[in-house]
Each structure stands twice: as C-alpha cells, then as structure tokens.
Amino acid sequence: MSSTQAANAQYLADYRPYPFILDQTVLDFALSPDATEVTATLSLRPREAVEDLVLDGGRGVELLSLDIDGRAPDPAHVRRDGESLTIAAAALPDAPFALTTRVRIDPSANTAFEGLYISGGIFCTQCEAEGFRHITFYPDRPDVMAPFRVTIRSDKPVLLSNGNPVAIRDGFAEWNDPWPKPAYLFALVAGDLVAVSDRFTTRSGRRVDLNVWVRPGDQDRAGFAMQSLIKSMRWDEDVYGREYDLDVFNMVAVDDFNMGAMENKGLNIFNSKLVLASPETATDADYERIEAVIAHEYFHNWTGNRITCRDWFQLCLKEGLTVFRDQQFTADMRSAPVKRIEDVHTLRARQFREDQGPLAHPVRPERYEEINNFYTATVYEKGAELIGMLKRLVGDDGYASALDLYFDRHDGEAATIEDWLAVFQDATGRDLTQFKRWYTDAGTPHLTMTEDWDAGDRGGRLTLNFTQHTPPTPGQDDKPPRVIPIAVGLIGPNGDEVQPTRMLEMTEARQSFTFDGLGARPVVSALRGFSAPVILDRPIDDRNRAFLLAHDTDPFARWEAGRDLAMSALMSLAQGGDAGADFIDAIGRLAADRDADPAFRALCLMLPGEEEIATALAARGATPDPDAIHAAREDLARRVAEAHADLLARLYDAMEVPGPYSPDADAAARRSLRIAALGLLNRIDRGDRAEVLFGTAGNMTERMAALNCLIRRGRGQAALQALHDRFGDNRLVMDKWFSVQVMAAPPQDAVAVATQLAARRDFDWKNPNRFRALLGGLAANHAGFHAADGSGYDFTADWLMKMDGANPQIAARMSTAFETWPRYDKGRRDRALSALQRIAAMPDISRNLREMVSRMIAAGDRDAA
C-alpha cells in the first residue's frame, strides 16, 4: 500500500462522535449554471469541551465569506486545505452559535455528477456518499443529523427540495424538512419539468401528494412508476406497519446519474431508465426493475432515512435490509419462487465472484480508501442474504418483533450493526455472537455434505455429515465457523416427500444430523430455498440430480438440480469431455410440464453463463479457457434444441400473449418462456423465427429478444438499422442498441464492434448509461473481453483512463471487469496485468480508480507468491 493510500484510508476502529451537535441547517441557493452561490447557516453547539471545528469541503468550493454569530473570525484561526475547512477552537464560543458560510460553485463543470450538477439543463444533486461537501462546507458524515430549511432562487419553473413546501412562487421556493437527516440525504432539483400526479391516503388518514417529475413529453411513460410507488406505500404499511411521514412525495427522472436512484428524504431522484417505461420502449425486465427500485428507494424512508447508519462502514445496515425488503415486495407482487431463484442467480454471478477475487471484503468492512468503491454486491446482495438468514433463524414472529423494536428504539438515530443485532437478541432472547461473523468475515463458506445410510431392522437411519470452511481472502486468512441454517428435505424413491423441510443449524466446523424411521434410502434435497449463501459440495451423480429436477417440491432446489446437471455437463465439455445427455433428457421433461410456472420453466431452460462456468472451473482448481467455455455452451444449447425442436416450437407458439401488452407477472412469465424457446431454436433455424418476430413484435421485450438472436446468427444489420431509424432519438432505447451489439457479437468480433460503436457521434461517453452500455456490454461478452490477444483488456483500459478524468466513480465501478484476471492462463494474465499497470501509472489517477486497480494488481502478486 502506498503512503498516499495509507493517508487516505479510513478505519472503523477510529470512529469517534462529531464534537459538535448540529441543531438546524438553513441553506439558500442562488442558482446559476457556472456561478451558483450557496449560503449555509449551521446552528451548532459543542458536545463537550470546545474543539477545532472541521468542516468537509473540497473540489470546486470557493469560500466567499464566513462569520460566527454575525462576526468574521480572525483569519489566523481559519485554515483551508484541499478537502476541509478548519476553524480553531479559539475562535469558537463555549455555547450554541451560528456559523454562516457563503460559497460559489460551478455546476456546469461538474462531470463527476457528485454534489450539484446539471443534466440536460436540469439542476440536480447526488450527495451519497460524500457529495454534499462539493456544495458547501459541512460536517459531511451520516451521524450528523439535523432538520433542513432550504430556499432556492432561480428562473427555472420547478424548484424542489426535501420535505414540505413552505412557499412557492415565480423564481423562488422554500422547503422545510422537519425530520433530522444527514447531508447525504439532501436533494435539490430545478428545471423545466412536468408532473404526473396522484394522491395516497395513509392508514392513519394523512393525505400525501405524489408527483413523478419528468421532462415535457415523457409524461406518457411515467404512469407505471406512479403505480409502483403507490403499491410500495401500501405494502410497507401492510407488511411492516410503516407509514409515510410528509405531506408530499416527489420523484424526479434525470438522464445523467451515476447510480440507479437515490432515496433523499421526500425527493427521490432516479436515473430516467428506472422511471420511464412504455411497451414500445421498455422490456419486461425494465418494468420489473422499475417496480423494484422505486420500492427500494421508498422503503429507505424508514430503513435508511428515519434510521440511518452511524458511519459508512455500516452501509450494509441500510442497504442490506432495504434490498431484503424490496425482494420481499417483488416476491409478493410477482412469483416468490421465481424471485428467489433470480436473486440467488444474481448473488452467485456478482457477489460470489467478488468473494473469490481481489475485491473480496466483509459485509461490514473495517477499512476503505474511497467509500464509493464499497457500493458492492457484498454490501447489497449478501447483506440482504444475512437478513434472510436472521429471519429463518428467529422465525417470522421473532423477525416482526425485532423490526418493531428496531423502529421504536432507533427512530431518528444513526445506528450500527451492533444495534441491529441487539434488537434481535432482546426481542427473541437468541445469542447472535456467532452470527455476527457473517458481517465481519469476508468470503463465501464452502459447505461439504456426505451421507451415511443404515438400513437397520426397525427403519433406516440417514446421517448427514457437514463440514464448513471459508477460504482466505485479502487480509483475512483464518475464518472461524459461522452459524449456517441448512434447509433439508427427503424424497423417497417413488418421488414422494418423506421428510418435509427441516431447518438444521450448523455451528461447528464439523457437525452431523440424523433422520430415523425411514423405510428406504431417500434422496436428499439440501439447502432448500438457498437457506444460506454458501457453496455446497456433495457427492451426487447426474441420475439423482435428474430425479430431484423431476420430483423436488422446493422450487429453488428443483431449479438447482437442473442447474447442477447443466453445469456438470458444461464443465466436462469445456475440458474436452463428452457429457450432457442426462441434462438434455431431464430438461425436456421439465419444459413439457404444463403444471410448472412458465417463468420457472424459462429459468430452467437458461444455461449457466460463461462467467459462471469459469467461476465454477476455477473453484475446482482448473484454469478456465474462455474460448472453450463459449464453444461448450453453444454446443450444449444446440444439442438441446435439436433434441427438443418440436417441443420448443410448440412452446414458442403456445406462449404467445394475445391482446395489448401488459407488464403483469403472468404475461411476462409467458413471454419469458417463449423467448427462452426462441433462443434455443435460434441455434438450429438460422434466425428465421427471430426475423419474423422482430418485424411483428408489438413490444420491446420481444423486439430486443429477436434482435439478440439475429445478431448471434450474423443477420442483425437490417434489424439494427430499423431500430435506430425508429428510436434514434430515445436515449434509453439507444443504450440497449449499443449494448446488445457487443454482448451478442461473436467473441472474435466483440472488440472490433465495440471500437466501431465508440467512434460514433452518438456514443456520449460522459453519460453514465451510455458508457455502461458499451463497456458493460463488452465485459458481459466473456470470451470477447478475455480475448487471447488482450484487445479486450486494452480497449477497456483505454476508456477507463479517459473516463477517470471526467467521472472517477463510474471509471472505478467499471474497472471490476478485470476482477477475475488472475484465474486465467499465463498469456491472458500477462496482458491483463499490463493493462492494469498502465492504468495505475496514470499521473493523475483518481483515488477511486487507484484503490480498485491497486487491489486487483495485488491479487496477482499474492498468486505469484
């Protein structure tokens, strides 16, 4: 670690409360594109003895004036550096006082989209995690909470901030938020916007005005977002007993946004792709994502806003819990089994990969250099899994009691993981000392299961033997055992369930559990519902996997059996073996099961992705070959299509949804099975069905699926041109247009396609969505990104270096494409390392990108050692 990195590092152990209490924040904004003036008056009082007052305030904040209780302090008592403003204790009264600063900032020059910036003429803010310090000088930390009163002066027609409106007139608006909040939840929007409006009446009778603010002309694509908001508000009352607490709730859609959305109190700001939707422009996946993200940000009103995190090390406290709540919401709105499978698939694809690489970190890390780099799958998705495990361990009633206590005890506070676990212990009497290791220890536990069968004279006994081990991760070599809830069921030889789901609790490194009185040896259905985020290793052959796929009563375990069958075949094929017959036979029987949910069948027909196969091979000590993996996956998909061509054709026809498009769960499920069948048939019909579907599709879901198929068959140019001609002025559709070309390109052409697209005038690389569409599309083309000649690495490195100068946060997040580089062959490793070293050598590299790249380079050093 360099001296610069060491100086920037923050440590959980160093936490101490802010030495001043902030009672009130009053802000006055005189908005101007290149010369906005911000006057901030902070009502402060010393917590104990008077200390130096340190305020955060960095890049682009010009101090115009400063006074304490109306008088300017001695300049000798004021010190300014690149990231803070310090007022010596000698200049401060030993009593409550008002500190007023006036600063000037330039929103038009803010390409990093942190703090106050301009998106298409709209003034907009993004303050999480540390953006407020780029607006004015302030104690920019989550445990400093205060009510805000905000005045905005501008010629923009719509002027919004947090809380309730106090006064609105031409060129002027005043807002008051009575609920104490940290600076990261502050928001301001000013622009030419129109509202789609509605009302919601809470269960206690409060009438809340609801507005979704969009650019003029986008109103017809905001209706689904409003429906999603109302459903979220009602669900949070019904399931968690949480009411909304202001008179108005505003949402705003902006095009330039680093994140998906932001939960600012009473004024949620969204990336426009997560608000705007119509059948012509949005897919089923877009609709479901919009519904889930709107719910997520709304649920933050209680789990994140009313109760926030004490420091950024506790980020998982608000994010893990709120992800779990939005997962519950989507499960209730749509299909709970399908949602669970999708969540596990996402966890394995993103978080397991993170746990197994150089960027592994605990759900609650103990140090960081740049907090923006810890908005990760580990904090979000694994954090949500920990909430689910807690719920399984204490039961539904225990969970409900603990949550009620959490809201009662910590409302208006900035809490910690210790506070969170304490309410569960106090509400249920359960000792969670061992469970805390899930928060403090990085890595994915490996769970090994073996079976012992004793037929006996009076009924058989089955013994399940488990061992757990968590591999070393950077900075953590030895991991003690964790408590692991293992949901197990037993299925008899005739396919009947002989032991309903039983929750086993493993607390030791080695532990056994017995089942008595069994008539015949059953097949074990293990880790039902994915009861813990672990990697399960068990000796099971393809015959028993096929049996579970046919008979398991747990939807996740049934899907998992099919997934294991496919993965077993794909790993063998990628290493030159001959496999797949069992999977092909079993998947045909499942696809033909009319009693199974179409969305579930669609998930089962989707083969594991190439990145997932590479991860599985690496976990078994093999060196993944991206080209061989791609060939194996294509081969197995073709063989499935050839074996079940008639069945797939019938499904394709039968799953057509008649009538006008609807994004409801049932219609989306039918389309998902139809598209899954199309993807397989595309391997053998040369794209004929896809060409017809593209020309006749009445919705973007089927249109994009057809386009994907056509590109994979080398027949996509006419369709791409047609899509561009029709939607060339729609930024969200064009993001799809950029992405699909690179993702679906033959691996040998992927970099060339990306290069051609990057040279287009409409590749607006400073827009985060467009940049993610292209660079993310290449990263998703596994064999293309990992091209043996290193061209994928070089292309990505070039663009990361360029983006870093404009938007370090996006550059750092997209650098994770390199995350798995040490697991490949020497040639690829050398080329990836060279690209990473080239990035690291940039003389003006940002702290964001430097931290990510240095951690990835260090992984290669550890492997070499």
BELJO-V806488 format. One record per backbone hydrogen bond with DSSP energy under -0.5 kcal/mol. CO is the residue of the C=O (numbers start at 1). NH is the residue of the N-H. E is the energy in kcal/mol with one decimal. If there is no record, write none. Layout:
BEGIN
co->{CO CO}
nh->{NH NH}
e->{E E}
END
This chain:
BEGIN
co->{2 3 4 5 10 11 12 19 19 21 21 23 24 25 26 27 28 28 29 29 30 33 36 37 38 38 39 40 40 41 41 42 42 43 43 44 45 49 52 53 53 55 56 58 60 61 62 62 65 67 67 68 71 74 75 77 79 83 84 85 86 86 87 88 89 93 97 97 98 98 99 100 101 102 102 103 104 105 105 106 107 107 109 110 115 115 117 118 119 121 122 123 124 126 127 127 131 132 132 133 138 138 139 141 143 146 147 148 149 150 151 152 153 158 160 164 167 169 171 172 173 174 174 175 176 176 177 178 181 182 183 185 187 188 189 190 191 191 194 195 196 198 200 200 202 206 206 208 209 210 211 211 212 213 214 215 218 219 221 222 223 224 225 226 227 228 229 230 231 232 233 234 235 235 236 236 237 241 247 249 250 251 252 252 254 255 260 262 264 265 266 268 269 270 271 272 272 278 278 279 282 283 284 285 286 287 288 289 290 291 292 293 294 295 296 298 299 299 300 301 302 302 306 306 307 308 310 311 312 314 314 315 315 316 316 318 319 320 321 322 323 324 325 326 327 328 329 330 334 335 336 337 338 339 340 341 342 343 344 345 346 346 347 347 348 350 351 352 354 357 363 366 368 370 371 372 374 376 377 377 378 380 381 382 383 384 385 386 387 388 389 390 391 394 395 396 397 398 399 400 401 402 403 404 405 406 407 410 413 413 415 416 417 418 419 420 421 422 423 424 424 425 430 432 434 435 436 436 437 438 439 443 444 445 445 446 446 447 448 449 450 452 453 454 460 461 462 462 463 463 464 464 465 466 467 469 469 473 476 482 484 484 485 486 486 487 487 488 489 490 490 491 492 496 496 499 502 502 504 504 505 506 509 511 513 515 518 523 524 525 527 528 532 534 535 535 536 537 538 541 542 543 544 545 546 547 548 553 554 555 556 557 558 559 560 561 562 563 564 565 566 567 568 569 570 571 572 572 573 580 581 582 583 584 585 586 587 588 590 592 593 597 598 599 600 601 602 603 605 609 610 611 612 613 614 615 616 617 617 618 622 624 625 626 627 628 629 630 631 632 633 634 635 636 637 638 639 640 642 644 645 646 647 648 649 650 651 653 656 664 665 666 667 668 669 670 671 672 673 674 675 676 677 678 680 681 681 685 687 688 689 690 691 692 693 699 700 701 702 703 704 705 706 707 708 709 710 711 716 717 718 719 720 721 722 723 724 727 729 730 731 732 733 734 735 736 737 738 739 739 740 746 746 747 749 750 751 752 753 754 755 757 760 762 763 764 766 767 768 769 770 771 771 772 773 774 775 776 777 778 778 780 781 782 784 787 790 791 792 793 794 795 796 797 798 799 800 801 802 802 803 803 807 808 809 810 811 813 814 815 816 818 819 820 821 823 825 826 827 828 829 830 831 832 833 834 835 836 837 839 842 846 847 848 849 850 851 852 853 854 855 856 857 857 858 859 860 861}
nh->{6 7 8 9 368 14 15 47 48 23 45 147 43 149 41 151 30 39 31 153 37 108 105 30 40 103 28 42 101 26 43 44 99 23 24 97 21 48 54 55 87 85 138 61 62 63 64 104 102 69 100 71 68 77 78 88 86 57 81 55 79 88 53 91 92 95 44 99 69 100 42 67 40 64 65 38 62 36 107 109 110 118 111 113 117 126 124 120 122 123 119 190 117 115 131 132 134 135 136 58 56 140 141 144 145 181 25 177 27 175 29 173 31 191 189 176 174 172 154 169 152 166 167 150 164 178 148 180 146 185 186 265 162 125 160 123 158 193 214 197 212 210 202 208 205 202 208 200 249 198 213 251 196 253 194 218 221 222 277 226 227 228 229 230 231 232 233 234 235 236 237 238 239 240 240 242 241 243 209 211 268 213 254 270 272 257 271 269 267 163 250 252 262 254 274 275 276 281 282 700 700 287 288 289 290 291 292 293 294 295 296 297 298 299 300 301 302 303 305 306 304 307 308 412 304 415 143 314 315 317 318 318 319 320 321 322 323 324 325 326 327 328 329 330 331 332 333 334 336 339 340 341 342 343 344 345 346 347 348 349 350 351 351 352 353 354 355 356 357 360 365 12 10 373 374 375 376 380 381 382 383 384 385 386 387 388 389 390 391 392 393 394 395 398 399 400 401 402 403 404 405 406 407 408 409 410 411 413 308 415 310 420 421 422 423 424 425 426 427 428 430 429 432 436 437 438 439 440 441 363 364 445 471 447 535 448 469 537 467 539 465 463 455 461 518 454 464 515 452 465 466 513 450 511 448 446 471 476 473 484 486 506 487 488 504 527 528 502 525 498 499 523 495 492 498 490 488 504 486 506 507 484 468 466 464 462 460 491 526 489 530 531 534 536 447 537 538 449 540 545 546 547 548 549 550 551 552 555 558 559 560 561 562 563 564 565 566 567 568 569 570 571 572 573 574 575 575 577 576 584 585 586 587 588 589 590 591 592 593 594 596 601 602 603 604 605 606 606 607 613 614 615 616 617 618 619 620 620 622 621 624 626 629 630 631 632 633 634 635 636 637 638 639 640 641 642 643 644 645 648 649 650 651 652 653 654 655 656 658 668 669 670 671 672 673 674 675 676 677 678 679 680 681 682 683 684 685 688 691 692 693 694 695 696 697 703 704 705 706 707 708 709 710 711 712 713 715 714 720 721 722 723 724 725 726 727 728 730 731 734 735 736 737 738 739 740 741 742 742 743 744 749 750 750 753 754 755 756 757 758 759 760 763 764 765 767 768 771 772 773 774 775 776 776 777 778 779 780 781 781 785 782 785 786 787 790 794 795 796 797 798 799 800 801 802 803 804 805 805 806 806 807 811 812 813 814 815 816 817 818 819 821 358 823 824 624 829 830 831 832 833 834 835 836 837 838 839 840 841 842 845 850 851 852 853 854 855 856 857 858 859 860 860 861 862 863 864 865}
e->{-2.4 -2.1 -1.7 -1.3 -1.8 -1.3 -1.7 -3.2 -0.6 -0.7 -1.5 -0.6 -2.5 -2.5 -2.9 -2.5 -0.5 -2.7 -0.7 -2.6 -2.0 -2.5 -2.5 -2.7 -0.6 -2.3 -2.2 -0.5 -2.4 -2.2 -0.5 -0.9 -2.5 -3.0 -0.8 -2.9 -3.1 -0.5 -0.7 -0.6 -2.6 -2.8 -2.2 -2.0 -0.7 -0.6 -0.5 -2.1 -2.3 -0.5 -2.7 -1.4 -3.3 -2.7 -1.5 -3.0 -3.2 -1.8 -2.4 -3.1 -2.9 -0.5 -2.7 -2.0 -1.8 -1.0 -2.8 -0.5 -3.3 -0.5 -3.0 -2.5 -2.6 -3.2 -1.7 -2.2 -2.4 -1.9 -0.5 -1.2 -1.4 -0.8 -1.5 -0.6 -0.5 -1.8 -2.7 -0.5 -1.6 -0.5 -2.7 -1.9 -3.0 -3.1 -2.7 -0.8 -2.0 -2.3 -1.7 -1.2 -2.6 -1.9 -1.9 -1.6 -0.8 -1.8 -2.3 -3.0 -2.7 -2.9 -2.9 -1.8 -2.4 -1.9 -2.0 -2.7 -2.8 -2.5 -1.2 -2.6 -2.9 -3.4 -1.5 -2.8 -2.9 -0.6 -1.3 -0.5 -1.9 -1.7 -2.0 -0.6 -0.7 -0.7 -3.3 -2.9 -1.4 -1.2 -2.7 -0.6 -2.3 -2.9 -0.6 -3.1 -1.9 -2.8 -0.6 -2.2 -2.9 -2.1 -0.6 -2.3 -2.1 -2.2 -2.9 -2.3 -1.9 -1.7 -2.4 -1.7 -2.2 -2.4 -2.1 -2.2 -2.3 -2.1 -2.4 -2.2 -2.5 -2.4 -1.4 -2.3 -3.1 -0.5 -1.1 -2.2 -0.7 -0.6 -2.5 -2.2 -2.1 -3.7 -0.5 -3.3 -2.4 -0.8 -2.7 -1.4 -1.5 -0.8 -2.5 -2.0 -2.1 -2.6 -2.8 -1.6 -2.5 -1.2 -2.9 -2.7 -0.5 -2.3 -2.5 -2.3 -2.9 -2.4 -2.2 -2.9 -2.5 -1.7 -2.6 -2.7 -2.2 -3.1 -1.3 -2.2 -1.4 -2.0 -2.3 -2.1 -1.3 -1.3 -0.5 -2.3 -1.0 -2.9 -0.5 -1.7 -1.4 -2.4 -0.6 -0.8 -2.3 -1.6 -0.8 -1.6 -2.7 -2.1 -2.0 -2.4 -2.4 -2.2 -2.2 -2.4 -2.3 -2.0 -2.2 -2.4 -0.6 -2.6 -2.3 -2.2 -2.6 -2.4 -2.3 -2.6 -2.3 -2.5 -2.7 -2.3 -2.4 -0.6 -1.4 -2.1 -0.7 -1.6 -2.8 -1.6 -1.3 -1.5 -0.6 -2.6 -3.5 -1.8 -2.3 -0.9 -1.5 -2.4 -0.8 -2.2 -0.9 -1.9 -1.8 -1.8 -1.2 -2.1 -2.4 -2.3 -2.3 -2.0 -2.5 -2.3 -1.7 -0.6 -2.5 -2.4 -2.4 -2.4 -2.5 -2.2 -2.1 -2.4 -2.5 -2.3 -3.0 -2.2 -1.0 -2.2 -2.1 -0.6 -3.0 -2.1 -2.7 -2.0 -1.6 -1.1 -2.3 -2.8 -2.2 -2.1 -0.6 -2.4 -0.6 -1.6 -1.7 -2.2 -1.7 -1.4 -2.7 -0.6 -2.6 -0.6 -0.5 -0.6 -2.6 -0.6 -1.7 -3.2 -1.9 -0.8 -2.7 -2.9 -0.5 -2.9 -2.4 -2.6 -0.5 -2.4 -2.3 -0.6 -0.5 -2.1 -2.3 -2.5 -2.8 -3.4 -0.6 -2.9 -2.9 -0.5 -0.5 -2.6 -0.6 -0.5 -2.8 -0.8 -2.5 -3.0 -3.2 -2.0 -1.7 -3.1 -2.2 -3.4 -0.6 -1.9 -2.5 -0.8 -3.2 -0.6 -0.5 -2.7 -2.2 -3.2 -3.1 -2.7 -4.0 -2.4 -0.8 -2.5 -2.0 -0.6 -2.0 -0.6 -3.2 -0.5 -0.5 -2.5 -1.1 -1.9 -2.5 -1.7 -2.3 -2.3 -1.6 -2.2 -2.5 -0.7 -2.4 -2.6 -3.0 -2.0 -1.7 -2.6 -2.9 -2.0 -2.5 -3.0 -2.7 -2.0 -2.8 -2.7 -1.6 -2.8 -2.6 -0.8 -0.7 -3.4 -1.7 -2.7 -2.2 -2.5 -3.0 -1.2 -1.4 -2.0 -2.5 -1.4 -1.7 -1.0 -1.3 -2.5 -2.3 -2.0 -2.0 -1.7 -0.8 -0.7 -0.6 -2.1 -2.3 -2.3 -2.1 -2.5 -2.6 -2.1 -0.9 -0.8 -2.4 -1.8 -0.7 -0.6 -2.6 -2.3 -2.3 -2.4 -2.4 -2.3 -2.4 -2.4 -2.2 -2.3 -2.3 -2.3 -2.2 -2.6 -2.3 -1.9 -0.7 -2.9 -2.3 -2.2 -2.6 -2.5 -1.9 -3.2 -2.4 -1.2 -0.7 -2.5 -2.3 -1.9 -2.3 -2.2 -1.8 -2.3 -2.7 -2.0 -2.3 -2.2 -2.5 -1.4 -2.7 -2.3 -1.6 -1.8 -2.1 -1.6 -2.2 -1.8 -2.8 -2.6 -1.5 -1.2 -2.4 -1.7 -2.7 -1.7 -2.4 -2.2 -2.5 -1.9 -2.4 -2.5 -2.0 -1.3 -3.2 -1.6 -2.8 -2.4 -2.3 -2.5 -2.4 -2.8 -1.7 -2.7 -1.4 -2.3 -0.7 -2.4 -1.7 -1.3 -2.1 -2.4 -2.3 -2.8 -1.0 -1.0 -0.6 -2.4 -2.3 -2.5 -0.9 -0.8 -2.6 -2.6 -2.6 -2.2 -2.4 -2.4 -1.0 -1.5 -1.3 -1.6 -1.7 -1.9 -0.6 -2.4 -2.7 -2.1 -1.8 -2.6 -0.5 -1.8 -1.0 -1.9 -2.2 -1.9 -0.7 -1.0 -0.5 -1.4 -3.2 -2.2 -1.2 -2.2 -2.4 -2.5 -1.9 -2.7 -2.6 -1.8 -2.4 -2.4 -1.6 -2.9 -2.1 -0.7 -0.7 -0.5 -1.2 -3.7 -2.0 -2.5 -2.0 -2.4 -1.1 -1.0 -1.5 -2.2 -1.9 -2.2 -0.7 -1.9 -1.4 -0.5 -2.8 -2.9 -1.9 -2.8 -2.8 -2.1 -1.8 -2.5 -2.8 -1.9 -1.8 -2.6 -1.6 -1.8 -1.2 -2.4 -2.1 -1.4 -2.6 -2.6 -1.8 -1.8 -2.7 -2.2 -1.0 -1.0 -0.7 -1.4 -2.2 -2.2 -2.3 -2.0}
END
